[in-house]
Amino acid sequence: MSDRAQGETALVQFSERLTNSAAFGTLFREGMDLVEETAAYLDGAGRSEAKALDRSVSLTYATESMRLTTRLMQLASWLLLHRAVKEGEMTLTQANREKTKVKLSAADPGSDEMIEKLPQLLQDLIARSMALQAKVRRLDASIHAPAAERATIGNPLVPQLNRLKAAFEQYEQ
């Protein structure tokens, strides 16, 4: 086997290791905590706050809380799917097939003008969910990039070693 082929087979695919990283663990916990916090808010203080709103803002509250819930459920689905990869319950290839059911662009919020009329805690939850969605989208793009788009770096020393080998072969002849 050539030096180059040996170097390439020894490479670790970064995309396959991302779900095992500490960063993924942190992102997973952040996502699940946000889901729980949002559910508690919408079932508790949010319900009281919604009753005190003007009719037009109340409609915006209902719309945005549904969008928030939808967004978080999609993100939670993606996170749980990739946790299954981390725990060896499925392969990354299987996760890639299943993730087509998850819509990471789901339920973008309405205009800033309308969001600003909502209770501050709901605004904060929306902003945090959008930040989480951006992180998950970036991670998803890294993990699931088609093989052709992933740059195969290989061993950076191989070209230099090949030059040295070629130079010494000249002297051996």
Secondary structure as UniProt FT lines:
FT   HELIX           3..9
FT   HELIX           14..17
FT   HELIX           18..20
FT   HELIX           22..43
FT   HELIX           45..51
FT   HELIX           55..86
FT   TURN            87..88
FT   HELIX           92..98
FT   HELIX           99..101
FT   TURN            104..107
FT   HELIX           112..115
FT   TURN            116..117
FT   HELIX           120..143
FT   TURN            147..149
FT   TURN            156..157
FT   HELIX           158..172
//
